[in-house]
Amino acid sequence: MTRIDFAFGAPDRLRMACQVVRKRVLAGQRLVVYCKDGSRLAAFDRMLWAFDDTSFVPHVLANDPLAPETPVVLTAGNPQQAAQAAQAQAGQPALWLLNLDSDCPPSFDTFERVLEIVSDDPDDKQAARQRWRVYQTAGHTPLSHDLSRQPSGD
């Protein structure tokens, strides 16, 4: 069954997502980042290039020929199709899914793990509550993590 983790209390959802992605990539994990909102996905793409002066997170769009070799694949389409396009080489871990959309991603239950970052914005929290209910209705037991209680930094 897919493990679903919600991280609540992020001061800035996209910036925290960049930090999470960097941490996961450094740990050897590959990710598909899903958001059907093209402007939000483009903002995240730009932020991955510049959120930290001393690090770079390799990432491409799902239709890029380098997707199979790149640890982070961004998509506004079906994340499962993006995962197939970026199919891990033998011996590499399965791709995780980071959801930056307001709704649950399609085919989320085909991933080993789904990550959800939630800011303190009331609209973002309300959308997260709705996603939580959808996951529960689908038979999953989401886990909750409070980012406001964790020390800042990585």
C-alpha positions in Angstrom: 0.0 0.0 0.0 1.2 3.5 -0.8 2.5 5.5 2.2 1.2 9.0 2.2 3.0 11.7 4.3 1.6 15.2 4.9 4.1 17.8 6.2 2.0 20.6 7.7 3.2 24.1 8.8 5.6 25.0 6.0 6.2 28.8 5.9 6.4 28.6 2.1 5.1 25.5 0.3 7.3 25.7 -2.8 10.5 26.6 -0.9 9.9 23.7 1.6 9.3 21.4 -1.4 12.6 22.4 -2.8 14.3 21.5 0.5 12.5 18.2 0.7 13.4 17.3 -2.9 17.1 18.3 -2.4 17.2 16.1 0.8 15.6 13.1 -0.9 17.9 13.4 -4.0 21.0 13.6 -1.7 19.7 10.4 -0.1 19.5 8.7 -3.5 15.8 8.9 -4.0 14.2 9.7 -7.4 10.9 11.7 -7.5 8.1 12.7 -9.8 6.8 16.2 -8.9 3.1 16.6 -10.0 1.1 19.8 -10.4 -1.5 20.3 -13.1 -1.3 24.1 -12.5 1.4 25.0 -15.1 2.2 28.3 -13.5 2.9 26.7 -10.1 4.9 23.9 -11.7 6.9 26.5 -13.7 7.5 28.6 -10.5 8.8 25.4 -8.7 11.0 24.6 -11.7 12.6 28.1 -11.5 12.9 27.8 -7.7 14.8 24.6 -8.0 17.4 26.4 -10.1 17.9 29.3 -7.6 16.6 28.4 -4.1 20.1 27.8 -2.7 23.3 29.5 -3.8 25.4 26.4 -3.0 23.4 23.5 -4.4 21.7 22.4 -7.6 18.9 19.8 -7.8 19.0 18.1 -11.2 15.5 18.1 -12.7 13.7 18.0 -16.1 10.2 17.9 -17.5 8.7 14.5 -18.0 9.0 14.7 -21.8 12.7 15.5 -21.7 15.0 12.8 -23.2 17.1 13.0 -20.1 14.2 12.0 -17.8 15.4 8.4 -17.3 18.8 9.7 -16.1 17.5 12.6 -14.0 16.5 12.2 -10.3 13.6 14.7 -10.4 11.0 14.7 -13.1 8.3 17.5 -13.2 4.9 16.9 -14.8 1.5 18.5 -15.2 0.2 15.3 -16.7 -0.5 11.9 -15.3 2.4 11.2 -12.8 2.3 7.4 -13.6 3.0 8.2 -17.2 5.9 10.5 -16.1 7.2 7.7 -14.0 7.1 5.3 -16.9 8.9 7.8 -19.1 11.5 8.2 -16.4 11.7 4.5 -15.6 14.4 3.8 -13.1 17.3 1.7 -14.3 17.8 -1.7 -12.7 18.9 -1.4 -9.1 17.6 2.2 -8.7 14.9 2.9 -6.1 11.3 3.3 -7.3 10.2 6.9 -7.9 8.3 8.7 -5.1 5.6 11.2 -5.9 5.6 14.8 -4.5 2.2 16.4 -5.0 2.2 20.2 -5.4 -1.3 20.3 -6.8 -4.5 21.3 -4.8 -6.1 18.0 -5.6 -4.9 14.4 -5.2 -2.8 13.3 -8.2 -4.1 10.7 -10.6 -2.6 7.2 -10.2 -1.1 8.2 -6.8 -1.6 4.6 -5.5 0.8 3.2 -8.1 3.7 4.9 -6.2 5.4 3.5 -3.1 5.2 6.9 -1.4 3.4 10.2 -1.8 4.7 13.4 -0.2 2.4 16.4 0.5 3.7 19.7 1.7 1.2 22.1 3.3 1.7 25.8 4.1 0.0 27.8 6.8 -2.1 29.5 4.1 -5.8 28.9 4.9 -6.7 27.9 1.3 -3.7 25.5 1.2 -4.7 23.9 4.5 -8.3 23.5 3.4 -7.2 21.8 0.1 -4.9 19.5 2.2 -7.8 18.5 4.4 -9.8 17.5 1.3 -6.9 15.5 -0.1 -6.5 13.8 3.3 -10.2 12.7 3.2 -9.8 11.5 -0.4 -6.8 9.4 0.6 -8.7 8.0 3.6 -11.7 7.2 1.5 -9.4 5.3 -0.9 -8.3 3.1 2.1 -5.0 4.8 3.0 -3.9 6.0 6.4 -2.0 9.3 5.8 0.7 10.3 8.3 1.0 13.8 9.6 4.3 15.6 10.4 4.3 19.1 12.0 7.1 21.2 10.4 6.5 24.1 12.8 7.9 21.9 15.6 11.1 21.0 13.8 14.3 23.0 13.9 14.9 25.2 10.8 17.5 24.1 8.3 18.1 20.7 6.8 
